[in-house]
Amino acid sequence: MSEVTRRQSLYGFEMRATDHRRNEVGRKTHDPKQLWQSSHEILSLLLLGHKEVDVARLVGVTPQTVSNIANSTLGMAKLSAMRQDRDKQTIDVSKRAAELYEKAMIAYEKILDGSDDKLKKETADTIIMDIGGYRSPTKIQGQFQGQVVHDHVISDLVSRGREAARANGMLVEVPKQIENKEGEK
């Protein structure tokens, strides 16, 4: 079996290319490993919160296929297990953050009980402003660029885009309508 080709999705995830399971005679062939990978990919995207129609478009299947996978007994069980794993990881991170928060507060108390007034003031400012959430934004950064684009550059970009779409089978040429007797299109 050939290597499964990968492509970049709209959201930046690496995705499998559109499923081309038809052989030369037109019969569908089903590789269980490939079907499970596709199902797992669909369930992972659903777990991330994507809508079923968006998942169908990203994976290259019909929305009904996504719905069938998500609502199947195996799909619901796998999605439930994936959610439980995600929730367990979130709880573990929260516990670790609570442990570190206690240590940070002890360190702040030691600094505030010390004799260095400058360090005390900086620590107090940090506690009040950053941890307390009272600091206003101190830096706003943006990059702005202006450019004049001439008509010939725009038409060149449009023609290059059309050629790329045509080469990838994304552009369908529709013949111009034949003018009727009144000269209308």
Secondary structure, DSSP 8 states (H G I E B T S, - for coil): -----EEE-TTS-EEE-----B-TTS-B---HHHHHHHHHHHHHHHHTT--HHHHHHHHTS-HHHHHHHHHSHHHHHHHHHHHHHHHHHHHHHHHHHHHHHHHHHHHHHHHHHSS-HHHHHHHHHIIIIIITT-----------------HHHHHHHHHHHHHHHHHTT-----------TTS--
